[in-house]
Amino acid sequence: MVVVDLRKAFDQRLIDFAVQTLEETPAHLFILQVDAPGVAAGDLDSLLAAIDEARAPVVAWVGARPAVAYGGVGSLLNRADRGAAAPGTRVGYLEPAVMTDSQSISVDPERFPGTTDEERMAQAAASGARLGAESIVIDDAIPGYVDDVVPSIGQLIVGLDGAVITRGDVTFEVDTAELVTLDDGTEVATTSRLVQFMKPDLWDRFLRLASQPEAAFFFLVAAIAAATFEFYAAGAGVAAVASVLSFVLAGYGLTTLPISWPSVVVVVAGLFLYTWDFQRNRLGWRSILGTVALVAGGLTFTSARPQMAPTWWVVLVVVAGMALFYGVALTTIVRSRFSTTTIGRESLIGRTGTAETSFDPEGIVVVDEARWRGRSHREAGIQAGDKVEVTGVDGIVLDIAPTITD
């Protein structure tokens, strides 16, 4: 028996993994364990076809609590041979089936218990109306979608023993459990077959860390913050690696989730305001406005509510972390890097160095083999490689001017 782990928002990589598992893995029974707020992107038809053509019965189970199955993920309960959910989970918001597409899913009328086509279609309409525009907390069975309400996957497997499932012209009798007598004479039901759990490979699981709206928001903010630290710290280190990895994950989330791009612009603007205040060595109205921008952008990061709305408290935690990072951590670390314990920074006045970057009006200068942030007049026209002289010190920023040559 193969349990296919399909959790977090569906995208093409997860769909391909599920299709490949259903097509290539020999099994007596497939169980799709789902916990996803919907299908963000991808060809869901390929997964539906793989379910229809599977060589063994397919059961979809929403669990464990507090799992959800919205959009096309919820519709899998109807297209599988049997649907199940843990009590307290939620199913609903069936439309849209795919967030970034107008794709819809046809209902399988054979999954409804009516004896005539008219009865089945009436039940399909009733269940569709109930699940289409809202989410339902699962306490009881829902015709055509949830046949069994079971709290754990072990109980689901044991409970399926003896079930008869017909797929086209083929009838399967499910054999999943057997009675075992314990030493005290008690008989308990246990699985009669090997249970194999299938998950996406490590690379896919790494990328899918950003497959939730609040996670994509976090990685975007973390990537920009880490890059800012590396720039102002004037030296490559662990933060540079963290920034690159965060940009990779944020990029994956931005390309697969139904993103609200105006909100992304607001988030970037908020971080710019934080950086602006940090550069001035104080936190003021720009930081307050940046905090408001981050909260607003984070809470509206996706355009697919209510299926894929960011978790509000996670957004607030991320914003609070960024405020502390810019207000305390970044300021303290950068100042310690640029300070020296042997001489005051004022002693640098009059020393010469080399511009490492062009100045417009700021850049990086090397003085006595140490890299510093520098500032000059725009009219100075300092280019990378020019000789410069330190004319003043403002906190951790050096005022520089071109050296005068005869």
RACORCOR-V60633 format. One line per field, one symbol per residue. phi: phi as a letter, one per 20 degrees, with the letter a starting at -180 (. if undefined). burial: # if it has 9 or more other ideal C-beta (glycine too) atoms within 8 Angstrom, else .. Layout:
BEGIN
phi->???
burial->???
END
This chain:
BEGIN
phi->.ddeecdmgfbfffffffffffedefbebdceedbbfqdfapefgfffffffdgebgcddceregdfcbdmffffffeeffbdbbffnfccqlfdffcfebegcdfeeffeeefecffffffffffffffefdbddfeccfcgncdecdcfcffffffffgnfdcdcmeddddfccbbeceefenfececfecfddedcgfffffffffdedgfffffffffffffffgfffflafafffffffffffffffffedefeefgfffffffffffffffffemadcfffffffffffffffdfddcfefcefffffgffffffffffffcfffffffffeeceecffffffnfdbcfecfdbedadcdclmdecfccbfgffmfdgnffccfdaccmddeecbffedf
burial->######..###########.###.#.#.##############.#.###.##..#.########.#.##############.######.######.####...#.#.#.#.##.#....######.###.###..##.#...#####.###.##.####.##...#.#....#.####...........###...##.#.#...##.########################.###....##.###.#####.###.#####..################.......##.###########.##.#..#####..###.##..######..##.###.##......#..##.#.####..#..######....#####...#.#...#####..#..#######....
END
